[in-house]
Amino acid sequence: MMNKSLEIIEAHNLFNISPDKIEAIVHPESIVHGIVTYKDGFNFSVLAETDMAIPISYALSWPERSALNRKLDLTKQGKLTFQEPEHKLFPALRLSMTVLNSSATQTNSTVLNAANEIAIN
């Protein structure tokens, strides 16, 4: 869940969203990649196959979209489930909120990301 923790920080920085407006949920199928809830309660979701070729292609072809010929077939997926995260199992989620609510958000974000890179290596 460290990646999710870093995505929370990313959402805060990219979209200027207050930390108290960001929440993480567990979605085992990994089809829904983000949900935005509007003031009127309407929800807009981003859905795609779990394939890193899609975001990599998007990044490499910006501002155009590559023709990857990927099609999400929700009829084959069957169901989408969502759960509250178990913070004892996923302590990294609390780290992102600690960073975003700190007095040195940018520095602490960099430190958290660097610590993650070292841990991966």
Helices and strands as residue ranges (DSSP letters): H 2-15, G 19-21, E 32-37, E 43-47, H 53-61, H 74-77, H 92-100, H 105-120
